[in-house]
């Protein structure tokens, strides 16, 4: 009975001691006499106990900065890891004979690092290993932001000794759709009157002197106005003439460009649809060289997939064109100016969302009145001695960007603009005057070609 009670108490004691013993970080290594022992792994800032099968009299460590040692007995050694690295511990007997050399390898404490990694980045498949005196991270993370967090945390445990073998999962290719939309509207109106008197002794004119003189001479009215009307009468040898000129012009210009470009996360992509304009540049020894300036639709952007479908974009987009209204004469060359609308910014948005990253509303107004002094102030008749000019120009520019996470597809599913056109046969071209064939290609490209665009599609401008 007493034996059964003793066995039960012993089993209960072992059950209580087992959980506590499992938490002890110290390791033990038996050193055999005469032969070198295996490498002793010691976590940094942790300790292990080494036991020898024979008593030793002298103990030394090659590099005390890596590991610290102390004796617990003539057969037990306490080893404390201080800094990552490798060193050698030597055991000597009482007669000076070598007992053993033990290689001590102090590694970063990855047990705590693994625990912190699971707390901060739960669910991420990250594997942690030690290599030499550093930490090696491998596996797959769901985003670039989480990869940066894992590296930053690892740097706390092994500064500048991190090997990153992790890869980022999910879609890492971004297609950026940029829409440039610009509307320009201009209105100008002018009204002027010219008065002329001509006789054998006296001749005078106001306003459009050339036009009124041609009219008095019986020639065609010389004027740049769209509408001109002349009234003349004579009294004896004296001729009187009045020339009225009116001009009204309106103009609307629409500019639309939609470049699309795809790039890998973190990589820069460039796009140019336009041309290059030659510009003469003075060189040495009185020579002239030619440099080319690009113009058209330009776009440079660098996407970074931050987390899931969150995308960080660094964009530089511009639309430029040659301005023939402004030119420069130099060295026998005529150089035109450029019109350029450009934006450079960094934004962050999710897949499919849009940002109007730039907008410009410009309104120019000009009003000019001219008159003959004193005569233009006369009521009613003073209108013959006055001219009025009115001009207004409005311009509005908007640049909208939309990123999309994309993956490759099969080439058969992609349609080209040329897929909708089939070359005509000789019969269709010479007998019926057709410039394109009748039958569209088959497959996905043919489906696009058969779409009807005769309805209310496209852009409507009122």
C-alpha positions as CSV (number, residue, x, y, z in Angstrom):
1,X,0.0,0.0,0.0
2,X,2.8,2.3,0.9
3,X,4.7,1.4,-2.3
4,X,1.6,2.2,-4.4
5,X,1.2,5.6,-2.7
6,X,4.9,6.3,-3.2
7,X,4.6,5.6,-6.9
8,X,1.6,7.8,-7.3
9,X,3.4,10.7,-5.5
10,X,6.4,10.2,-7.8
11,X,4.2,10.3,-10.9
12,X,2.5,13.5,-9.7
13,X,5.8,15.1,-9.0
14,X,7.1,14.3,-12.5
15,X,3.9,15.7,-14.0
16,X,4.4,19.0,-12.2
17,X,8.1,19.3,-12.9
18,X,7.8,18.5,-16.7
19,X,6.2,21.8,-17.8
20,X,8.7,23.8,-15.9
21,X,11.7,21.8,-17.3
22,X,10.4,22.3,-20.9
23,X,10.9,26.1,-20.5
24,X,14.6,25.9,-19.5
25,X,16.7,27.3,-22.3
26,X,20.0,25.9,-21.1
27,X,21.6,23.0,-23.0
28,X,24.1,20.4,-21.8
29,X,26.9,18.9,-23.8
30,X,29.0,15.9,-22.7
31,X,32.7,16.4,-23.6
32,X,34.5,13.1,-24.3
33,X,38.1,12.7,-23.4
34,X,40.7,13.1,-26.1
35,X,38.5,13.9,-29.1
36,X,37.1,17.3,-30.2
37,X,33.5,17.9,-29.4
38,X,30.7,19.0,-31.7
39,X,29.9,22.7,-32.0
40,X,28.1,24.2,-29.0
41,X,25.2,26.4,-30.1
42,X,24.6,29.2,-27.6
43,X,21.9,31.9,-28.1
44,X,23.0,35.4,-27.6
45,X,22.3,36.6,-24.0
46,X,21.5,33.0,-23.0
47,X,23.5,30.3,-21.2
48,X,24.3,26.6,-21.6
49,X,26.0,24.1,-19.2
50,X,28.8,21.9,-20.5
51,X,29.8,18.7,-18.6
52,X,33.0,16.8,-18.9
53,X,33.4,13.1,-18.1
54,X,36.8,13.7,-16.4
55,X,37.8,16.6,-14.1
56,X,39.6,19.5,-15.6
57,X,42.1,21.8,-14.0
58,X,42.3,24.7,-16.5
59,X,39.7,26.4,-18.7
60,X,40.1,29.1,-21.3
61,X,38.1,30.9,-24.1
62,X,39.7,32.2,-27.2
63,X,37.5,35.3,-27.6
64,X,35.9,36.5,-24.3
65,X,34.0,39.1,-26.3
66,X,31.9,36.4,-28.0
67,X,31.3,34.1,-25.0
68,X,31.9,34.3,-21.2
69,X,32.7,31.1,-19.2
70,X,32.8,30.2,-15.5
71,X,33.2,26.9,-13.7
72,X,30.4,25.4,-11.6
73,X,32.5,22.4,-10.6
74,X,35.5,20.4,-11.8
75,X,33.3,18.8,-14.4
76,X,30.7,21.5,-15.2
77,X,31.1,24.8,-17.2
78,X,28.7,27.7,-17.5
79,X,28.8,29.3,-21.0
80,X,27.1,32.7,-21.6
81,X,26.6,34.0,-25.2
82,X,27.6,37.7,-25.5
83,X,27.9,38.5,-29.2
84,X,27.2,36.7,-32.4
85,X,30.3,34.8,-33.7
86,X,32.5,31.7,-33.3
87,X,35.2,31.0,-30.8
88,X,36.9,28.0,-29.1
89,X,36.8,26.8,-25.5
90,X,39.8,24.7,-24.3
91,X,39.8,22.2,-21.4
92,X,43.1,21.1,-19.8
93,X,43.8,18.5,-17.2
94,X,45.9,18.8,-14.0
95,X,49.0,17.5,-15.8
96,X,48.5,20.1,-18.6
97,X,47.2,17.5,-21.0
98,X,44.5,18.6,-23.5
99,X,41.1,17.2,-22.7
100,X,39.2,18.7,-25.5
101,X,38.6,21.8,-27.7
102,X,34.9,22.8,-27.9
103,X,33.7,25.2,-30.7
104,X,31.3,27.7,-29.4
105,X,28.9,29.3,-31.9
106,X,26.9,32.2,-30.5
107,X,23.9,33.0,-32.6
108,X,21.1,35.7,-32.4
109,X,18.2,34.7,-30.1
110,X,15.7,33.8,-32.8
111,X,13.2,32.3,-30.4
112,X,12.1,35.7,-29.1
113,X,12.3,37.0,-32.7
114,X,10.0,34.3,-34.0
115,X,7.5,35.1,-31.2
116,X,7.5,38.8,-32.0
117,X,7.2,38.0,-35.7
118,X,4.1,35.9,-35.1
119,X,2.5,38.7,-33.0
120,X,3.2,41.5,-35.4
121,X,2.6,39.6,-38.7
122,X,0.2,36.9,-38.0
123,X,-0.6,34.5,-40.8
124,X,2.6,35.3,-42.8
125,X,4.6,32.3,-44.0
126,X,8.0,33.5,-42.9
127,X,10.8,31.1,-42.0
128,X,13.6,32.2,-39.7
129,X,17.1,30.6,-39.6
130,X,20.5,31.6,-38.4
131,X,23.6,31.6,-40.7
132,X,27.1,32.5,-39.3
133,X,26.3,35.5,-37.1
134,X,23.2,36.7,-38.9
135,X,19.5,35.9,-39.5
136,X,18.1,34.5,-42.8
137,X,14.5,35.2,-43.7
138,X,12.7,33.1,-46.3
139,X,9.2,32.3,-47.4
140,X,6.4,34.3,-48.9
141,X,4.7,37.5,-47.6
142,X,1.5,39.0,-48.9
143,X,2.7,42.6,-49.5
144,X,5.8,44.8,-49.7
145,X,4.8,46.7,-46.6
146,X,4.8,43.5,-44.5
147,X,8.2,42.5,-46.0
148,X,9.6,45.8,-44.8
149,X,8.2,45.3,-41.3
150,X,9.7,41.9,-41.1
151,X,13.1,43.2,-42.2
152,X,12.9,46.2,-39.7
153,X,12.1,43.8,-36.9
154,X,14.9,41.4,-37.8
155,X,17.3,44.4,-37.8
156,X,16.6,44.9,-34.1
157,X,18.0,41.5,-33.3
158,X,20.9,41.3,-35.9
159,X,21.7,44.8,-37.1
160,X,23.1,44.8,-40.7
161,X,23.3,41.0,-40.6
162,X,20.0,40.2,-42.4
163,X,19.8,38.0,-45.4
164,X,16.4,38.5,-47.2
165,X,15.3,35.5,-49.2
166,X,11.6,36.4,-49.0
167,X,9.3,36.8,-52.0
168,X,6.1,38.9,-52.3
169,X,3.0,37.0,-53.3
170,X,-0.1,38.2,-55.1
171,X,-0.3,40.4,-58.2
172,X,2.8,42.7,-58.5
173,X,2.1,44.2,-62.0
174,X,0.4,47.5,-62.3
175,X,-1.3,49.0,-65.4
176,X,-1.7,52.8,-65.2
177,X,-4.3,54.5,-67.2
178,X,-3.8,58.2,-67.7
179,X,-6.3,60.5,-69.3
180,X,-5.4,64.0,-70.5
181,X,-8.4,66.1,-71.3
182,X,-8.1,69.7,-72.4
183,X,-10.7,72.1,-73.8
184,X,-9.9,75.5,-75.3
185,X,-12.4,78.1,-76.3
186,X,-11.8,81.5,-77.8
187,X,-14.1,84.4,-78.8
188,X,-13.1,87.7,-80.3
189,X,-15.2,90.6,-81.6
190,X,-14.2,94.0,-83.1
191,X,-16.0,96.9,-84.5
192,X,-14.3,100.0,-86.1
193,X,-15.2,102.9,-88.3
194,X,-13.1,104.9,-90.7
195,X,-13.8,108.3,-92.2
196,X,-12.2,109.8,-95.2
197,X,-12.3,113.1,-97.2
198,X,-10.7,113.7,-100.6
199,X,-10.5,116.7,-102.9
200,X,-8.0,118.2,-105.2
201,X,-6.5,120.2,-102.4
202,X,-7.3,118.3,-99.2
203,X,-7.1,114.6,-98.3
204,X,-7.6,113.2,-94.8
205,X,-8.6,109.9,-93.2
206,X,-9.1,108.3,-89.8
207,X,-9.1,104.6,-88.8
208,X,-8.2,102.2,-91.5
209,X,-6.4,104.7,-93.7
210,X,-5.4,102.1,-96.4
211,X,-8.9,100.7,-96.7
212,X,-10.6,104.1,-96.9
213,X,-8.1,105.5,-99.4
214,X,-8.6,102.5,-101.7
215,X,-12.4,103.0,-101.4
216,X,-12.1,106.7,-102.3
217,X,-9.9,105.8,-105.3
218,X,-12.5,103.3,-106.5
219,X,-10.5,100.2,-105.8
220,X,-11.5,97.1,-103.8
221,X,-11.7,97.7,-100.1
222,X,-8.5,96.4,-98.6
223,X,-9.3,95.1,-95.1
224,X,-8.8,92.0,-93.1
225,X,-12.3,92.0,-91.6
226,X,-14.8,89.4,-92.4
227,X,-17.4,92.1,-92.9
228,X,-16.7,95.5,-94.4
229,X,-19.2,98.1,-95.7
230,X,-18.4,101.5,-97.3
231,X,-20.7,104.5,-97.8
232,X,-19.6,107.4,-100.0
233,X,-21.0,110.5,-101.5
234,X,-19.6,113.7,-103.2
235,X,-20.3,117.4,-103.1
236,X,-18.7,119.0,-106.1
237,X,-15.1,118.0,-106.2
238,X,-15.1,116.9,-102.6
239,X,-15.6,113.2,-101.8
240,X,-16.7,111.8,-98.4
241,X,-16.5,108.1,-97.4
242,X,-17.3,106.1,-94.3
243,X,-15.9,102.5,-93.9
244,X,-17.4,100.2,-91.3
245,X,-15.6,97.0,-90.4
246,X,-16.8,94.2,-88.1
247,X,-15.1,91.0,-87.1
248,X,-16.3,88.1,-84.9
249,X,-14.4,84.8,-84.5
250,X,-15.0,81.7,-82.4
251,X,-12.9,78.6,-81.9
252,X,-13.0,75.4,-79.9
253,X,-10.1,73.0,-79.5
254,X,-10.3,69.6,-77.8
255,X,-7.2,67.6,-76.8
256,X,-7.6,64.0,-75.5
257,X,-4.9,61.4,-74.9
258,X,-5.2,58.1,-73.0
259,X,-1.8,56.4,-72.6
260,X,-1.8,53.0,-70.8
261,X,1.4,51.5,-69.5
262,X,2.2,48.4,-67.4
263,X,5.1,47.9,-65.1
264,X,6.3,45.6,-62.3
265,X,6.0,46.8,-58.8
266,X,9.0,49.0,-57.9
267,X,10.2,49.3,-61.5
268,X,10.1,52.5,-63.6
269,X,8.2,52.6,-66.9
270,X,8.4,55.2,-69.7
271,X,6.0,56.1,-72.5
272,X,6.3,58.5,-75.4
273,X,3.9,59.0,-78.3
274,X,5.0,61.9,-80.4
275,X,8.2,62.9,-82.1
276,X,11.5,64.8,-81.8
277,X,12.0,68.4,-82.9
278,X,15.5,69.3,-84.2
279,X,17.1,72.3,-82.5
280,X,20.4,73.8,-83.7
281,X,23.0,74.3,-81.0
282,X,26.2,76.3,-81.4
283,X,29.3,74.1,-81.0
284,X,33.0,74.7,-80.9
285,X,35.0,76.2,-83.9
286,X,31.9,78.0,-85.2
287,X,30.1,74.8,-85.8
288,X,26.4,74.0,-85.4
289,X,25.1,70.7,-84.1
290,X,21.6,69.4,-84.0
291,X,19.9,68.3,-80.8
292,X,16.4,66.7,-80.7
293,X,13.8,67.7,-78.1
294,X,11.0,65.1,-77.6
295,X,7.4,66.3,-77.7
296,X,4.0,64.6,-77.6
297,X,2.5,62.5,-74.8
298,X,5.1,61.5,-72.3
299,X,4.7,59.5,-69.1
300,X,7.1,58.1,-66.5
301,X,5.8,56.3,-63.5
302,X,7.0,53.9,-60.8
303,X,4.3,51.8,-59.0
304,X,4.8,50.1,-55.7
305,X,2.2,47.6,-54.4
306,X,2.1,48.5,-50.7
307,X,-0.4,46.2,-49.2
308,X,-2.9,44.0,-51.0
309,X,-4.5,46.2,-53.6
310,X,-3.1,49.5,-52.2
311,X,-0.7,51.0,-54.8
312,X,1.8,53.9,-54.4
313,X,2.4,55.8,-57.6
314,X,5.2,58.2,-58.5
315,X,4.1,59.9,-61.7
316,X,5.6,62.4,-64.2
317,X,3.2,63.0,-67.1
318,X,3.2,65.7,-69.7
319,X,1.6,66.7,-73.0
320,X,3.6,69.0,-75.3
321,X,3.2,70.3,-78.8
322,X,5.0,72.7,-81.2
323,X,3.7,76.3,-81.0
324,X,4.1,77.8,-84.4
325,X,2.8,81.2,-83.2
326,X,6.1,81.9,-81.4
327,X,9.3,81.5,-83.3
328,X,13.0,82.6,-83.1
329,X,15.3,83.4,-85.9
330,X,18.9,82.4,-85.1
331,X,21.8,81.7,-87.5
332,X,19.5,81.2,-90.5
333,X,17.3,78.8,-88.6
334,X,13.7,79.3,-87.5
335,X,13.0,77.7,-84.2
336,X,9.4,77.3,-82.9
337,X,8.4,77.3,-79.2
338,X,6.7,74.5,-77.3
339,X,3.4,74.3,-75.5
340,X,3.8,72.0,-72.5
341,X,1.5,70.9,-69.7
342,X,3.2,68.8,-67.1
343,X,2.6,67.3,-63.7
344,X,4.8,65.4,-61.3
345,X,3.4,63.9,-58.1
346,X,3.2,60.9,-55.8
347,X,-0.2,59.5,-54.8
348,X,-1.6,56.4,-53.2
349,X,-4.8,54.6,-54.1
350,X,-6.4,51.2,-54.4
351,X,-6.9,49.1,-57.5
352,X,-9.5,50.7,-59.8
353,X,-9.7,54.0,-58.0
354,X,-9.0,57.3,-59.7
355,X,-7.4,60.6,-58.8
356,X,-7.5,63.9,-60.7
357,X,-3.9,64.6,-60.0
358,X,-3.8,68.0,-61.9
359,X,-6.3,70.6,-63.1
360,X,-5.9,74.0,-64.7
361,X,-8.6,76.6,-65.4
362,X,-7.4,79.6,-67.3
363,X,-9.5,82.6,-68.4
364,X,-7.9,85.4,-70.4
365,X,-9.9,88.6,-71.1
366,X,-8.9,91.6,-73.2
367,X,-11.0,94.7,-74.0
368,X,-9.6,97.6,-76.0
369,X,-11.3,100.9,-77.1
370,X,-9.7,103.4,-79.4
371,X,-10.9,106.8,-80.7
372,X,-9.9,110.1,-82.3
373,X,-9.4,112.6,-79.5
374,X,-12.4,114.9,-78.9
375,X,-14.2,113.7,-82.0
376,X,-14.9,110.3,-80.5
377,X,-16.8,112.0,-77.6
378,X,-19.4,113.6,-79.9
379,X,-22.8,111.9,-79.3
380,X,-24.0,109.7,-82.1
381,X,-21.5,110.9,-84.7
382,X,-18.6,110.0,-82.3
383,X,-19.1,106.3,-83.1
384,X,-17.6,107.0,-86.5
385,X,-14.3,108.0,-84.8
386,X,-14.2,105.1,-82.4
387,X,-13.1,101.4,-82.5
388,X,-13.7,98.6,-80.0
389,X,-12.1,95.2,-79.7
390,X,-13.0,92.4,-77.4
391,X,-11.2,89.0,-76.9
392,X,-11.6,86.2,-74.4
393,X,-9.9,82.8,-74.2
394,X,-10.7,80.0,-71.8
395,X,-8.8,76.8,-71.3
396,X,-9.4,73.9,-68.9
397,X,-7.0,70.9,-68.4
398,X,-7.6,67.8,-66.3
399,X,-5.3,64.8,-65.8
400,X,-6.8,61.7,-64.3
401,X,-4.9,58.5,-63.3
402,X,-6.4,55.1,-62.6
403,X,-4.1,52.1,-61.6
404,X,-5.1,48.4,-62.1
405,X,-3.5,45.3,-60.8
406,X,-3.1,43.0,-63.9
407,X,-1.9,39.5,-64.7
408,X,-0.8,38.2,-68.1
409,X,-3.4,36.5,-70.4
410,X,-3.3,34.4,-73.5
411,X,-2.4,36.2,-76.7
412,X,-5.5,35.0,-78.5
413,X,-7.7,37.0,-76.1
414,X,-6.1,40.3,-77.1
415,X,-7.4,42.4,-80.0
416,X,-5.4,45.0,-81.9
417,X,-6.7,48.0,-83.8
418,X,-5.5,46.4,-87.1
419,X,-7.6,43.3,-86.4
420,X,-10.7,45.2,-87.5
421,X,-9.4,45.8,-91.0
422,X,-9.0,43.2,-93.7
423,X,-7.2,43.9,-96.9
424,X,-9.6,44.0,-100.0
425,X,-9.2,41.5,-102.8
426,X,-8.4,42.7,-106.3
427,X,-12.1,42.2,-107.2
428,X,-13.3,44.3,-104.3
429,X,-10.8,47.0,-104.9
430,X,-10.9,47.4,-108.7
431,X,-14.6,46.5,-109.5
432,X,-16.3,47.9,-106.4
433,X,-13.8,50.5,-105.2
434,X,-13.5,49.0,-101.7
435,X,-10.5,49.9,-99.6
436,X,-11.2,47.3,-96.9
437,X,-12.4,43.7,-97.1
438,X,-15.8,42.4,-96.0
439,X,-15.1,39.5,-93.6
440,X,-13.6,40.3,-90.2
441,X,-11.1,37.9,-88.6
442,X,-12.3,35.0,-86.4
443,X,-11.9,34.7,-82.6
444,X,-11.9,37.4,-80.0
445,X,-10.4,39.9,-82.5
446,X,-13.3,39.2,-84.9
447,X,-15.8,39.7,-82.2
448,X,-14.5,43.2,-81.5
449,X,-14.5,43.9,-85.2
450,X,-18.2,43.0,-85.6
451,X,-19.3,45.4,-82.9
452,X,-21.7,48.1,-84.1
453,X,-20.4,51.6,-83.5
454,X,-23.3,53.4,-85.2
455,X,-25.1,54.2,-82.0
456,X,-24.5,56.9,-79.4
457,X,-20.9,56.0,-78.7
458,X,-17.9,58.1,-78.1
459,X,-17.7,61.7,-77.0
460,X,-20.5,64.2,-77.2
461,X,-19.5,67.9,-77.0
462,X,-22.2,70.6,-76.9
